[in-house]
Each structure stands twice: as C-alpha cells, then as structure tokens.
Amino acid sequence: ALGYHDEAETVIFEARAADVSSQQLELVQAQIHLQEDEPAKALAVAVPLCNGAEPEANARAALICADAYAALGDWPRRLDALQAAHSANPSPQTLRRLADAWLEQAALVASASEKASFYAKACEYLKPLCEQPYPGVLDRLNYSTALRASGELAASERLLLQLASEVAGDYRVPMQLAFLYEQKDELGKARSYCNQALAQIDSAPAAGAGSAGTGAGGAASGRGAAASDATNRELLLALQRRLSQ
C-alpha cells in the first residue's frame, strides 16, 4: 500500500521459505497486483483461491476479486464476489462492503423506482450492522438515509431522532433530518435542522473526506464515495435556498 513493491516481493520470498501457506502467499500477491493497478492479474491469482479449505482466506480472496471487478467497472461480478465473500465468512466488513456497493450503484441510476430498489437492498445489509451492540454512527447514518431513499420515512425519522439524542455536535445528523423533513413537506422542521447543521459544520474542525457522503437530494452515496465537509456544506446551502423560496 505504501508503494514498496520490491520490498513486498522480498517478504513474500522469505515467507515462502518459512513455510507460510501458499494460499496466504498468493493472496498477498493478488493484493500487490491490485496496488499496482493490474486488476486482471489480481483476478488471475485470486479467483482460484476463492474455494480453498479456509473460509476466512476464501472471503479475503473474494473481496480482492470484488475490488478488481470494481476497478474494471464490472458491477454484476463485483456484487457476486461480495456475496461470495459474505457467504464464506459473514462479518461486519462483508455486510458493510455489500451495503456500500448498493449505495454507490443507487447513486448512479436514473430511474426513481430502480434507485429506491437499490437503496432497499442496501438496507438489507445495513440493518444487521445497526442491530449489533454499539453500532457505528456512520452505519446508522447510511441506514437512515437508505431507509428514507427507499420510502421508509417513519423508520428513518426514528433512527435519526435516536441518533440526535446520542450524538451531540455531529452536523450530519441534523443535515439528514433536514432532508428527511423536506421530503415529508414539514418545511419548518427542515429549515430548523438545516440551520442547525450549517451552524455545526461552520464551527467544527474539518473532517475531510471521511465524513458521511450524500448524493443528489441528500441521499447517501456510501463510504466509497464519501463527500467532504465542503460538499455537504454546499448541499445544505442549496437546501436552505430551496426552503427560503
């Protein structure tokens, strides 16, 4: 990941001499191909590793395949690989990766019905993430936004209001509430939460690209396409203008 590919090759050679399993070594080699922007080579190594004896290694191989297919722009195979990873070794990581894939795809389609369907699919993977003990704020924000975008406004509202009672000072919560109440045509509440979010974003240190992203109309775009604070501020200002008309 740091670009030290020659050093990585040396480490692989030493690991082979130390009798590390061939599957593990080839997984590292596939990951190096990805880092070198050679997704076809990564697939040539990783695809045969998806049906080994170790479920965890199988899942890792499938996740590498998913990244390679994403680099090649092959959405159906990317999704198949993510589902294979989750089947091999279910985990919060595989749930999150599946949710992200559906969120990203939903942001790309033009059809309103197809968009809502994709957000509903994302909800299937975000729901169990948010039912775990101590769920993350970003997972719950993405879940609330996917619920709203798929038409589940009451469920989205309940989740956001719960978040608002637990998380103080995170502008993303009132931001999502503002978009929700605009969609519900409760414009007074939408204005209030929009102004609250703008005040918080202007007073908080910049969080950068790690912030929860939003797409058109305030729909989450997923961690893979997370918006910056500056982008979210522009979305809020656009919402503020709409609400003032």
N, C-alpha and C positions, 0 to 999 in steps of 0.2 A: 504493500500500500504506500510505502514511503519512496518507492522507486528504486530500491536497491535490488534489482533483479539478479545480477550476478551473484550477490551475496546469498540470495534466496536459493539459487541453484546449488551453491556450495552446501548450504544447510540441508537441502534435500539429499545430496550425495552422502553427507555424514549420517543422516537419519537412516538411509538405506543400509549403510554399513552397520548401524546399531540395531538392525532388525525391526524397525518400525513397520507396521503392516503396509502392504502395497496399496491397499485401498486408501489409507490415510495419506500416503505419499502422493498418490495420483490426484486426490482432492486438492492438495496444495498446488500441484502442477496446474490443475484446471483453473484454480483461483488466480495463479500468476498469468495465465493466458487472458483472463478477464481484465486484469490490471493493465496488461499490455494492449488492450483494445483489440483482442483477437477472439471474438465470441465463437466463431466456427471451430477454432482449435479447442476452446474450452468445452464445447459440446462434444467434440470427438473423444475427449478424455472422460467427461462427466457422465454422459448418457449410459455407458456400460456399468457405471458404478451405482446406479440407482436401485439395483436389485441384489445387493450383497447380503451378507449374513447379519450386519449390524444396522438396526433401524435408524440409529442416530446418524451414522455415516450415510445411509441411503437418503435421509432427509437433507443432509448437507449437500449431497450431490444434486438432488432435485432443485434445491434453492440456487445452486450455481447455474443449473440449466435454465431456471426461470430468469436469472439476471442476463444470461446470454441471449435468450429469446427476446427479452426486453430490448437489449442493445440492437437486435436485428429487426425490431418492430413487429415481431410475430406475437400478437396478443393471444390468440387461442392456445398456442403451445406454451406461452408463459403461464397462462391460467392453469393448464393441465399439469405443468411442472409444480406449481404452487400447491395444487390439490394433492399431488403425489407426495410432496414433502409433508403435508399435514397428515395424510393417511399413514405415512411411515412412522412419524414421530410427532404426534399432536403437541403443540406448545403455544404459549402466548406469541412467540415470534412468528410462527406459521399463520396463526389467526390474524395477526396484525398485517402480515405481508399480503394475505388474501384480501383483507379489507382495503388496504391501500390500492391494490390493483383495481378493484371495483370502483373505488372513489376516483381514481385517475381516469378510468375509462368513462365514467359518468360525466366527467367534466368535458370530454371530447365529443360526445354525441350531440346531435342537434335535436332529435325527436324528444319531445317532452315526456311521452309515455315510456320510451326506452330509457331516458335519463332516470325517471322515477324508479323503473325496474332495476337499474344498476345500483341505485342508492339503497333499494330494498335488499339486494344481495349483500351489499356492504354491511347492512345492519345484522345480517345473519352471523357475521364473524365478529362484529363489534360488540354485540350483546353479551356473548360469553366472556369477552375480555372485561366488560364493565361489571359483570357479576362476580368476578374474583375478589378476594379480600384486597382492600387498598388499591382500587383501580386508579390508573393514572389520569391526570387532568386532561391530557391531550386525547386519550382514548375516549373519554366521556364527551369531550367537545366534538370530536368527529362523529361519535354515535348520535349526539343530539342533532347535529346538522344533517346527517344522513336520514334520521327519522323525519326531520322537517321536509327535506327534499323529496322524500318518498310519500309525503302526505300525512304522516303521523304527528300532527301538530300538538295534540294534547300530551303525548308521551315525551316529545321534545321539550315542551314547556316545563313539565315536571322535572325532568333531568336538569335543565338549565337553572331552574329556581333552586334546586338542591345544591348545585354547584355554586351558585351565588351565595348561598348561606355558609359554604365551607371554604371558599377561595376568595380572599379579600385582595383587591388591587390588581387582579388579572383582567385587563381590558377585553380579552377575548370572550369572556362570559357575557358582560353587558352588550358587546358587539353582536353576538349571536342572538341574544334576546331582542335586540333592536330589529334584526332581520326577521325574526320569528313574528314579532308583533306587527311589522309592516305587512307580512303575508296574511296575518289574521285580521288586517284592517283595523287594528287597535292603535291608531296613529299617535295618540297622546303618550302611551307607554313606549312606543317605538322612538319618539323624539327624546323622551327622558333617558332611555338606555343608550341611545346614540350619543347624546351629550355626555353621559357618564363615561362611556368608552373613550370618547375623544379626550376628555379631561385626564383619564388614566394613562392613555397612550402618550400624551404630551408630557406627563410628569414622570413617567417610568424610564429607567435606563433602557437603551435599545437592546432588544432580544435577538435581533437579526433573523436569519433565515430559519432558525429553529422554531419559530413561532408557528402556531396552527395556521394553516393556509386557508384562504377562501377563494372561491371562484366566482363566476358571474352570479349576481343576485345573492351573494353571501354563502353559496354552497361550498362545503369543504372540498378542497382539492387533494387532501391526503398529504402524509408526511413526505412522500416522494416529490411533491411539488409545493412544498410549504412556502407560503407567502412571507415576505418580510414585513416588519412593522410599518415601513413606509407604504407598502402596497395596501396593507389593511387600513392605514390612515386615509388613503385616497378613496377606498371603498366606503369608509364611514362618511367622508366629506360628500361623496356622491349621494349617499343615503340621506344625509342631512339636507342637501339641496332638494331632493325629491319630496321630503317631508315638509319642507317650507313652502311648497307650491300650493 
